[in-house]
Amino acid sequence: MRPAIFTARGVTKIYEMGEVTVQALRGVDFDLFEGEFLVLLGPSGSGKSTLLNILGGLDVPTSGEVLYRDHNLTQADDAALTLYRRDHVGFVFQFYNLIPSLTARENVALVTEIVEAPMQPEAALELVGLGHRLDHFPAQLSGGEQQRVAIARAIAKRPEVLLCDEPTGALDITTGSLVLEAIARVNRDLGTATAVITHNAAIAGMADRVVRLADGRVAGVHTNSQKISVSELQW
Amino acid sequence: MLLRRLRILDRKLVRDLWAMRGQALAIAVVVGAGVTMFVTYLSNFDSLQRTRAAYYEEARFADVFASLTRAPLSLEPRLRELPGVTAVDTRVVADVTLDVPAMTEPAVGRLISLPDAGEPRLNGVYLRSGRWIDPARPDEVLASELFCEEHGLAPGDSLTAIINGRRRRLTIVGVALSPEYVYAIRPGEIVPDTRRFGIFWMNRRALASAFNMEGGFNDVSLALAPGASVGEAIAALDPLLEPYGGRGAIPQGLQVSAWTLENELSQLQTFGFLVPLIFLGVAAFILHIALTRALALQRAQIAAMKALGYSNGTLAWHYIKWALVIAAAGAAGGVVLGAWLGAQLIDLYNEFFRFPRLSYRLSAGVAAASVAGSLVVAALGAQAAVRRAVRLPPAEAMRPEAPARHRRSPIERVSTGVALPLAARMVLRNLERQPGRALISVVGIAFAVAVLIVGMAFIDVMDALMNEQFTRLMRQDATVGFVEPRSARAVYDVRHLPGVMETEPMRTVPARLRAGSRTRTLAITGLPDAPRLNRVIDRERGPVTLPRDGLVLSRMLGEVLAVGPGDELQVEVLEGRRPVQRMRVAMLIDDTLGLNAYMRIEDVTRLLREGDTVSAVALTLDPAEQERFYDQVKAMPAVGGVSLREATLRNFREMMAENMNLQISINVIFAAVIAFGVVYNAARVSLSERSRELASLRVMGFTRAEISLMLLGELAVLTAAALPVGALIGYLLGQLILLGFNNEMYRLTFVFLPGTVAWTWLIVILAAALSGLAVRRRLDRLDLVAVLKTQE
């Protein structure tokens, strides 16, 4: 078996949202292995995003332990988490979160400026099929294109792990497929371990492994014996 | 292209700033206003101070001054041996009545002796035009520049002086300046009267023979070695001069011109520091508001950048740079404008202060300090907003802000029966939802009102001062001063001059007041118990009746000497038999101008151990007889000078008109700029926050007018609430400024008339309306689809 990049044990997370307390995770055990394409499946509110944010060092669990290789993320302070995100993690968000005042190339350069040995922004954009739209601002790009800029931005640093939170959630089937294609390609060509959150069960087919979350707990883990390509997915 | 070479975050900075350029400009202008004032006032302060230092040095301005009745020249060598003394100059100085062609009322000329050969050892006389006097011609004089300018006199012209009762023709051969008369004010006057006070330098022998001063002198100046004690020199000089009628030596700092100049400079410094500081404070405040809102809109971007691995420090610096760029732009403009205004303002000082050269100079120090100050203030204003935004955990920043909790507003809850229109309900609920933010906007706009009030109220403050001085206090039309104290019969002589209706005697006597180690040399004014013309007025208590056996002092003089009612003072009279007596301070009064000490006239004469004497007579005049009065009084031999209330008032008004009006205009213009900046900013922020909500309403079918009403209605409510708050803040700021402004020369009360408040409100309402219009135009162009599609 391939070595694990993430090992999470007994992770819980409780939010105080104004006057209500939300228990987002209720004791989750989770692993992500090198080079793996994993899909985190579950309905809204099942805790998928919370888990992904914790893995990505954007949030810390209320209890439990999360290891990135041999680093304990639960004990890291803010500066260490920043460094961790900068060096190892690529993020893709549902709403792209591009900087509106920067062009596609500049949004990618935002990352390549602060890491060592990055890809050229142009190469990263080429990889997601946007080599011809380098100097467009986000407002001049379609949703799918914006999401692919976000993917290029995430992979330009050559991260060890790519975390995608509902990357196709705001997209239609055709553009969504292009985005998934880009993610799959990064996983295949660069060998980047990839975790994709979705509530769309159809996407599960393209994963090596599928983890189902429900109500803050792991409801099941399923390994696909046969991965299918994006074009074969039944939406 | 320059932008290409910038790092990515800086490119983002440039584009973000460009996107909010309206707001950025509004803030930059406010910063610029502060820096402009800072540079204008402080560069003037700096220029005047340098000029003064250079002039005093170059002209050998003396360190100690003393006047006396008459001492023989043989005393001079002994003066030279006093501790620390490096140079001694003795002179003959006399005040005379002048008869200037084309001027009915009399003027005063001060005649100062020039050595028979060479220049004076101290207090050098600078020849502006013409030539030096010829010692062989006793009627030749140099005349002070301001007086010549006022009367159009030039070398070759002549005028008549009444010297010891005889009319004498003086020929002006040169126009001159002296460090002793940079500010030419007659003792006992409150404003300089360039028309009626001239300085003339003439040959010593000629002057001495006219005043029976051959072989003697009545004025001494000393220069001291660097580091020598002025106090010791004075302590050694006074006993030497005492037998010759010495009236007490004074240090350079208390010499009338030097003292006035110093007071003016310290006011300029206070003004140049406090007022711009208030402006910069307001700028920091609106920068804080603007940045808080702008960062709220960048929540998701901050989260994304953090997710990408940008550290808190990098992001904080990025957003602080927003503030710094805006402030730097404002400051750069401010320095340029300030240098220009400063150069204009220095010309005003040229009207009152005469230096051989008064040139404007903006020092690098002042420019650098003002830019640095504005950057620091901007960073301070920004840091709280930036810290709050950057501290947000990234996962939390990723989520949109939770929708605000709305409730029915209190007004709605109270007036349950009345159904408010929907727009009004939205305005009220919106204000109530974020009372803190509404408060901040109110305070911001209130500051605009406050700064305007501070600027404009100075007109009221000066009016109050003039009213106090010329209506309540001085009720006489003229004061006739005698060369030497005269018997009480002189009052009757004056009363019989044509046109004189009412008279009141005055007896002033030079004295040194001593309380412990603190001393002050001044003139004690003796007046009738309840003076009708020269009234003694306390700002709170009104006209004061002078108590028996005691001194009434200005509160400021009480502070200088650290004495209060009931305390005893040593009074050392510096004339006649020079009695020394301990006296009780009976009362301190809150007065407005100068340092004053009053006593009953009979107590003064008893102190002097002489019969009823007067040194001046205050009088009221029948306007129809004015000219005849002037004619006759000019011919009276014993009269040293006549001061006229009308002339003083006119001079005061002119001085204010020339001096204060420009400063007030500057303040008002910049205050209006602040008002616009604050309101425009508040409007833009509400617009950007609520564009989504307003666009949704438009989609649902609300008209432009209706949604404008919702947004602008809120602004109107905020502006209305800010008006009274601003008046209060303005009052407090005004007090604060006067605290720094008041000194031995002026004690002003911060007052403003309802009309002034009305004006400031009107200006702020106009500024608000203009900002509203500017925002309304944006509202009309709201792109409904785009607003609803984007996340933010």
Interface residues (C-beta under 8 A of the other chain):
Chain A: M17 G18 T50 N53 G56 L58 D59 D78 A79 T82 L83 R85 R86 D87 V89 F91 F93 F95 N97 L98 I99 P100 S101 L102 E106 A109 L110 V111 E113 I114 V115 R153 K157
Chain B: R7 I8 L9 R11 K12 R15 D16 A19 A300 Q301 A303 A304 M305 K306 A307 L308 G309 Y310 S311 N312 T314 P393 P394 A395 E396 M398 A402 R405 Q791
